[in-house]
Structures are given as structure tokens and as C-alpha cells.
Amino acid sequence: MSDTSADVVWLTQEAYDNLVAELDELKTVGRPEVSARIAAAREEGDLSENGGYHAAREEQGQMEGRIRQLEDLLRRAQVGEAEGAHDEVGPGKLVTVAYDGDEDDTDTFLLGSREVLATDDSVEHSVYSPQSPLGSAVLGAKVGEEVRYTAPNGKELMVVIIKVENL
């Protein structure tokens, strides 16, 4: 993985602490609990028809996937406010754009990772990766700039950066 600013995940201290706590919980409590359920189900005999065994294995797979996701996220995390000028689009910032420059057709989204919003369930925003078509087009743009990009459906779109905010 390259070490570019697009790979950085900007997190508040609270979001970072919550993710560290979740990872710790999964490793210290979740893993042993699931392993114990798998072991108990194995002792019941025939695994081909043992629903508890298969459910525990499925849960184990999902848990291990989440552990890997959290470890990667925390490895790339930068705690604090996103870099760049206050009016410049960057990872970890809320961006409001107007489609085709029409201020009645706007969208506000987080450029980065949904995990940044993990601590506040009342915040409802779309999340675009800096590698997505829209995300990569607006990255580095400033308030008032017009940006063009090609949507996944092949259509060329234009947005105007209306507002940029730190979380």
C-alpha cells in the first residue's frame, strides 16, 4: 500500500479510542467466546448437520474480517483534524457540492471512511472514498471551484464545491 494522503483515515480522538476499544473487545472477549462455542459444538458429534457449529464458524469468520478491517484502519489512522487549508477538500472533511452548479441540487458527504462518523449515530452523511470518481475529482479542490468527473455509469458530471468543513 502506498503512503499517500488518500490512504490516511482522519479520526477524532473519540472515534480512534472507540475503534481501539472495539478491537480489544473482539480480540479478548469475542474470539474466546466463539472458540468455546465451536469447541462445544464439535463435541456434539456430526458436524455436517450441526447448526450451532456452522453458525459459530460463520460468526468467527465475520469477527476475524472485522478485526482485520479495524487493524488496517487503525494502522492508517491519523488522529486530529484533516490537513490542508480550511476551504480545501481533503480526507476527513465534510464536503458540500452543488451538481451542475445548481444550489438547489446539493449533496453533503464525508470524504474518507464511515468509521470517522462511528461515534455519532445522529450524523447521517454519505461517505465517498478519496479513490472514488467523485472523491478523487474533488480532492484538493477549494470552495468555489468547478470540478468535472466521470460517474460509474459513464456520464460526465460537474459539481461546484460549496462548503468544506472539518468534523
ABEGO torsion letter per residue (X at the ends): XBBBAAABBBBBAAAAAAAAAAAAAAAAAAAAAAAAAAAAAAAAEBAAABAAAAAAAAAAAAAAAAAAAAAAAAAABBBEBBBEBAABBBBGBBBBBBBGGBAABBBBBBBEBAAAAAABAABBBBBBBAABAAAAAABGBBBGBBBBBBBAAGBBBBBBBABBBBX
